[in-house]
Amino acid sequence: DYSEGIHSNKELLKIYEKERKALFDSSTSTEINALDYFVQINHVNDGGAITELIAEVNALLHTSNNSSMLELRGQYLQQYFPETFAFIARELSKAE
């Protein structure tokens, strides 16, 4: 599965880390806590937070689920991780 290799893409990781740092530098602890699952260093998922971002973008792009929670997370991702979101979306489209 092509999407599994996205999480180790060095360019993606560089973009993600830049946006993650910007979030921590410019946000309140409340905002950071709301995004905790996407910014944790020691993540519960073996693939780390970046794997969760990939899964979230994939769900937003390829499911008809209109859950308010999915919509809210999608808004957060596009607001705080716009370059990461765009990169993942492009890579996922290549896999189709």
SERO-731776 format. One record per atom (N, C-alpha, C): x negated, y, z; residue in three letters; atom name. Coordinates in Angstrom, 1 decimal. Layout:
> c1|c2|c3|res|atom
> X|Y|Z|Ala|CA
...
//
This chain:
> c1|c2|c3|res|atom
> -0.8|-1.2|0.0|Asp|N
> 0.0|0.0|0.0|Asp|CA
> -0.9|1.2|0.0|Asp|C
> -0.7|2.1|-1.0|Tyr|N
> -1.5|3.3|-1.2|Tyr|CA
> -1.4|4.2|0.0|Tyr|C
> -0.2|4.4|0.5|Ser|N
> 0.0|5.3|1.6|Ser|CA
> -0.8|5.0|2.9|Ser|C
> -1.1|3.8|3.1|Glu|N
> -1.9|3.4|4.2|Glu|CA
> -3.3|4.0|4.2|Glu|C
> -3.9|4.3|3.0|Gly|N
> -5.2|4.9|2.9|Gly|CA
> -5.2|6.4|3.1|Gly|C
> -4.1|7.0|3.0|Ile|N
> -4.0|8.5|3.1|Ile|CA
> -4.6|8.9|4.5|Ile|C
> -4.3|8.2|5.5|His|N
> -4.7|8.6|6.9|His|CA
> -6.2|8.8|7.1|His|C
> -7.0|8.2|6.3|Ser|N
> -8.4|8.3|6.4|Ser|CA
> -9.1|9.3|5.4|Ser|C
> -8.2|9.9|4.6|Asn|N
> -8.7|10.9|3.6|Asn|CA
> -9.4|12.1|4.4|Asn|C
> -10.7|12.3|4.1|Lys|N
> -11.5|13.3|4.8|Lys|CA
> -10.9|14.7|4.5|Lys|C
> -10.5|15.0|3.3|Glu|N
> -9.9|16.3|3.1|Glu|CA
> -8.7|16.5|3.9|Glu|C
> -7.8|15.5|4.0|Leu|N
> -6.6|15.6|4.8|Leu|CA
> -6.9|15.8|6.2|Leu|C
> -7.9|15.1|6.7|Leu|N
> -8.2|15.2|8.2|Leu|CA
> -8.8|16.6|8.5|Leu|C
> -9.6|17.2|7.5|Lys|N
> -10.1|18.5|7.7|Lys|CA
> -9.0|19.5|7.7|Lys|C
> -8.0|19.4|6.8|Ile|N
> -6.9|20.3|6.8|Ile|CA
> -6.1|20.2|8.1|Ile|C
> -5.8|19.0|8.4|Tyr|N
> -5.0|18.7|9.7|Tyr|CA
> -5.7|19.4|10.9|Tyr|C
> -7.0|19.1|11.0|Glu|N
> -7.7|19.6|12.2|Glu|CA
> -7.7|21.2|12.2|Glu|C
> -7.8|21.8|11.1|Lys|N
> -7.8|23.2|11.0|Lys|CA
> -6.4|23.8|11.5|Lys|C
> -5.3|23.1|11.0|Glu|N
> -4.0|23.6|11.4|Glu|CA
> -3.7|23.2|12.8|Glu|C
> -4.2|22.1|13.3|Arg|N
> -4.0|21.7|14.7|Arg|CA
> -4.7|22.7|15.6|Arg|C
> -5.9|23.1|15.3|Lys|N
> -6.7|24.1|16.1|Lys|CA
> -5.9|25.4|16.1|Lys|C
> -5.4|25.9|14.9|Ala|N
> -4.7|27.1|14.8|Ala|CA
> -3.4|27.1|15.7|Ala|C
> -2.7|25.9|15.7|Leu|N
> -1.6|25.7|16.6|Leu|CA
> -2.0|26.0|18.1|Leu|C
> -3.0|25.3|18.5|Phe|N
> -3.5|25.4|19.9|Phe|CA
> -3.9|26.9|20.2|Phe|C
> -4.6|27.5|19.2|Asp|N
> -5.1|28.9|19.4|Asp|CA
> -4.0|29.9|19.5|Asp|C
> -2.8|29.7|18.8|Ser|N
> -1.8|30.7|18.7|Ser|CA
> -0.5|30.4|19.3|Ser|C
> -0.3|29.3|19.9|Ser|N
> 1.0|28.9|20.4|Ser|CA
> 1.0|28.8|21.9|Ser|C
> 2.2|28.8|22.4|Thr|N
> 2.4|28.6|23.9|Thr|CA
> 2.4|27.1|24.2|Thr|C
> 2.2|26.8|25.5|Ser|N
> 2.2|25.4|25.9|Ser|CA
> 3.6|24.7|25.6|Ser|C
> 4.6|25.5|25.6|Thr|N
> 6.0|24.9|25.3|Thr|CA
> 6.0|24.5|23.9|Thr|C
> 5.5|25.3|23.0|Glu|N
> 5.5|24.9|21.5|Glu|CA
> 4.6|23.7|21.3|Glu|C
> 3.5|23.7|21.9|Ile|N
> 2.6|22.6|21.8|Ile|CA
> 3.2|21.3|22.3|Ile|C
> 3.9|21.4|23.5|Asn|N
> 4.5|20.2|24.0|Asn|CA
> 5.6|19.7|23.1|Asn|C
> 6.3|20.6|22.4|Ala|N
> 7.3|20.2|21.5|Ala|CA
> 6.8|19.4|20.3|Ala|C
> 5.5|19.6|20.0|Leu|N
> 4.8|19.0|18.9|Leu|CA
> 3.8|17.9|19.4|Leu|C
> 3.9|17.6|20.6|Asp|N
> 2.9|16.7|21.2|Asp|CA
> 2.6|15.4|20.4|Asp|C
> 3.7|14.8|19.9|Tyr|N
> 3.5|13.5|19.2|Tyr|CA
> 2.6|13.7|18.0|Tyr|C
> 2.6|14.9|17.4|Phe|N
> 1.8|15.1|16.2|Phe|CA
> 0.4|15.7|16.5|Phe|C
> 0.1|16.0|17.7|Val|N
> -1.2|16.6|18.0|Val|CA
> -2.0|15.9|19.0|Val|C
> -1.5|14.8|19.6|Gln|N
> -2.2|14.0|20.6|Gln|CA
> -3.5|13.5|20.1|Gln|C
> -4.6|13.7|20.9|Ile|N
> -5.9|13.1|20.5|Ile|CA
> -5.8|11.6|20.8|Ile|C
> -5.4|11.2|22.0|Asn|N
> -5.3|9.8|22.4|Asn|CA
> -3.9|9.4|22.1|Asn|C
> -3.6|8.9|20.9|His|N
> -2.2|8.6|20.5|His|CA
> -1.8|7.2|20.8|His|C
> -0.6|7.0|21.0|Val|N
> 0.0|5.6|21.2|Val|CA
> -0.1|4.8|20.0|Val|C
> -0.1|5.4|18.8|Asn|N
> -0.1|4.7|17.5|Asn|CA
> -1.6|4.5|17.2|Asn|C
> -2.0|3.3|16.8|Asp|N
> -3.4|3.0|16.4|Asp|CA
> -3.9|3.9|15.3|Asp|C
> -3.0|4.3|14.4|Gly|N
> -3.4|5.2|13.3|Gly|CA
> -3.6|6.7|13.7|Gly|C
> -3.1|7.0|15.0|Gly|N
> -3.2|8.3|15.5|Gly|CA
> -2.1|9.2|15.0|Gly|C
> -2.2|10.5|15.4|Ala|N
> -1.2|11.4|15.1|Ala|CA
> -1.0|11.6|13.6|Ala|C
> -2.1|11.5|12.8|Ile|N
> -2.0|11.7|11.4|Ile|CA
> -1.1|10.7|10.7|Ile|C
> -1.1|9.5|11.3|Thr|N
> -0.2|8.4|10.8|Thr|CA
> 1.2|8.8|11.0|Thr|C
> 1.5|9.4|12.1|Glu|N
> 2.9|9.9|12.4|Glu|CA
> 3.3|11.0|11.5|Glu|C
> 2.4|11.9|11.2|Leu|N
> 2.7|12.9|10.2|Leu|CA
> 3.0|12.3|8.8|Leu|C
> 2.2|11.4|8.4|Ile|N
> 2.5|10.7|7.1|Ile|CA
> 3.9|10.0|7.1|Ile|C
> 4.2|9.3|8.2|Ala|N
> 5.5|8.7|8.3|Ala|CA
> 6.6|9.7|8.3|Ala|C
> 6.4|10.8|8.9|Glu|N
> 7.4|11.8|9.0|Glu|CA
> 7.7|12.5|7.6|Glu|C
> 6.6|12.8|6.9|Val|N
> 6.7|13.4|5.6|Val|CA
> 7.4|12.4|4.7|Val|C
> 7.0|11.2|4.8|Asn|N
> 7.6|10.1|3.9|Asn|CA
> 9.1|10.0|4.2|Asn|C
> 9.5|10.1|5.4|Ala|N
> 10.9|10.0|5.8|Ala|CA
> 11.7|11.2|5.2|Ala|C
> 11.1|12.4|5.4|Leu|N
> 11.7|13.6|4.9|Leu|CA
> 11.9|13.6|3.4|Leu|C
> 10.9|13.0|2.7|Leu|N
> 10.9|13.0|1.2|Leu|CA
> 11.7|11.9|0.6|Leu|C
> 11.8|10.8|1.3|His|N
> 12.3|9.6|0.7|His|CA
> 13.5|8.9|1.3|His|C
> 14.1|9.6|2.3|Thr|N
> 15.3|9.0|2.9|Thr|CA
> 16.5|10.0|2.8|Thr|C
> 17.7|9.4|3.0|Ser|N
> 18.8|10.3|3.0|Ser|CA
> 19.3|10.6|4.4|Ser|C
> 18.5|10.2|5.3|Asn|N
> 18.8|10.5|6.7|Asn|CA
> 18.8|12.0|7.0|Asn|C
> 20.0|12.5|7.4|Asn|N
> 20.1|13.9|7.7|Asn|CA
> 20.2|14.1|9.2|Asn|C
> 19.6|13.3|10.0|Ser|N
> 19.6|13.5|11.4|Ser|CA
> 19.0|14.8|11.8|Ser|C
> 19.6|15.5|12.8|Ser|N
> 19.2|16.8|13.2|Ser|CA
> 17.8|16.7|13.8|Ser|C
> 17.4|15.6|14.4|Met|N
> 16.1|15.5|14.9|Met|CA
> 15.0|15.4|13.8|Met|C
> 15.3|14.7|12.8|Leu|N
> 14.4|14.6|11.6|Leu|CA
> 14.3|15.9|11.0|Leu|C
> 15.4|16.6|10.9|Glu|N
> 15.4|18.0|10.3|Glu|CA
> 14.5|18.9|11.1|Glu|C
> 14.6|18.9|12.4|Leu|N
> 13.9|19.7|13.3|Leu|CA
> 12.4|19.4|13.2|Leu|C
> 12.1|18.2|13.2|Arg|N
> 10.6|17.8|13.1|Arg|CA
> 10.1|18.2|11.8|Arg|C
> 10.9|18.1|10.7|Gly|N
> 10.5|18.5|9.4|Gly|CA
> 10.2|20.0|9.4|Gly|C
> 11.1|20.8|10.1|Gln|N
> 10.9|22.2|10.1|Gln|CA
> 9.6|22.6|10.9|Gln|C
> 9.3|21.9|12.0|Tyr|N
> 8.1|22.1|12.7|Tyr|CA
> 6.9|21.8|11.9|Tyr|C
> 6.9|20.6|11.2|Leu|N
> 5.8|20.2|10.4|Leu|CA
> 5.5|21.2|9.3|Leu|C
> 6.5|21.7|8.6|Gln|N
> 6.3|22.7|7.6|Gln|CA
> 5.9|24.1|8.1|Gln|C
> 6.3|24.4|9.3|Gln|N
> 5.9|25.6|9.9|Gln|CA
> 4.5|25.6|10.4|Gln|C
> 4.1|24.6|11.1|Tyr|N
> 2.8|24.5|11.8|Tyr|CA
> 1.7|23.8|11.0|Tyr|C
> 2.2|22.9|10.1|Phe|N
> 1.2|22.1|9.3|Phe|CA
> 1.6|22.2|7.8|Phe|C
> 1.7|23.4|7.3|Pro|N
> 2.1|23.5|5.9|Pro|CA
> 1.2|22.8|4.9|Pro|C
> -0.1|23.1|5.1|Glu|N
> -1.1|22.5|4.1|Glu|CA
> -1.2|21.0|4.3|Glu|C
> -1.1|20.5|5.5|Thr|N
> -1.1|19.1|5.8|Thr|CA
> 0.1|18.4|5.2|Thr|C
> 1.3|19.0|5.4|Phe|N
> 2.5|18.5|4.8|Phe|CA
> 2.4|18.4|3.3|Phe|C
> 1.9|19.5|2.6|Ala|N
> 1.8|19.5|1.2|Ala|CA
> 0.8|18.5|0.7|Ala|C
> -0.3|18.3|1.4|Phe|N
> -1.3|17.3|1.0|Phe|CA
> -0.7|15.9|1.0|Phe|C
> 0.0|15.6|2.1|Ile|N
> 0.6|14.3|2.3|Ile|CA
> 1.6|14.1|1.2|Ile|C
> 2.5|15.1|1.0|Ala|N
> 3.5|14.9|0.0|Ala|CA
> 2.9|14.6|-1.4|Ala|C
> 1.8|15.3|-1.8|Arg|N
> 1.2|15.1|-3.0|Arg|CA
> 0.6|13.7|-3.1|Arg|C
> 0.0|13.2|-2.0|Glu|N
> -0.6|11.9|-2.0|Glu|CA
> 0.5|10.8|-2.1|Glu|C
> 1.6|11.0|-1.4|Leu|N
> 2.7|10.0|-1.4|Leu|CA
> 3.3|10.0|-2.8|Leu|C
> 3.4|11.1|-3.5|Ser|N
> 3.9|11.1|-4.8|Ser|CA
> 3.0|10.4|-5.8|Ser|C
> 1.7|10.4|-5.6|Lys|N
> 0.8|9.6|-6.4|Lys|CA
> 1.0|8.1|-6.3|Lys|C
> 1.5|7.7|-5.1|Ala|N
> 1.7|6.3|-4.8|Ala|CA
> 2.9|5.7|-5.5|Ala|C
> 3.8|6.6|-5.9|Glu|N
> 5.1|6.1|-6.5|Glu|CA
> 4.9|5.6|-7.9|Glu|C
//
